[in-house]
Amino acid sequence: MEFGGKFSCSIDGRSFSQGELVCDDKRCYRCEGGEWKGRFIDDVYGVGP
């Protein structure tokens, strides 16, 4: 993952704006202040105990 401008992030040449969420099969990442912050998929979708 690469860091974008002040309020944007990018992955594989695609730009994402502040607050956007991107998930794979194990984790999700939210663009916050130009950096990707990891989140567990359970926290995003409310799965689990």
C-alpha positions in Angstrom: 0.0 0.0 0.0 1.1 3.5 -0.7 0.3 6.7 1.0 -1.5 9.4 -1.1 -2.0 13.1 -0.5 -3.0 14.7 2.7 -6.5 13.2 2.7 -6.3 10.4 0.1 -4.8 7.0 -0.1 -3.9 4.7 -3.0 -3.6 1.0 -3.7 -2.3 -0.4 -7.0 -2.6 3.0 -8.7 -6.2 3.6 -7.5 -7.0 6.6 -5.3 -9.4 6.5 -2.4 -10.7 9.4 -0.5 -10.8 10.1 3.3 -13.0 7.5 5.1 -13.2 4.9 2.3 -13.0 1.3 3.4 -11.2 -1.4 1.4 -11.4 -5.1 2.4 -9.8 -8.3 1.4 -10.7 -11.8 2.7 -9.0 -11.2 6.1 -8.7 -7.5 6.9 -10.2 -4.2 6.1 -8.4 -0.9 5.8 -9.8 2.6 6.2 -8.2 5.7 4.6 -7.6 8.1 7.5 -5.6 11.3 7.1 -3.7 9.9 4.1 -2.7 6.7 5.8 -4.3 3.2 5.8 -5.5 2.1 9.2 -6.1 -1.7 9.5 -9.3 -3.0 11.0 -10.4 -6.6 11.6 -13.2 -7.7 9.3 -15.2 -8.7 12.3 -15.2 -5.1 13.6 -16.5 -3.8 10.2 -19.2 -6.3 9.6 -20.2 -7.1 13.2 -19.4 -10.8 12.9 -18.3 -12.9 15.9 -19.0 -12.9 19.6 
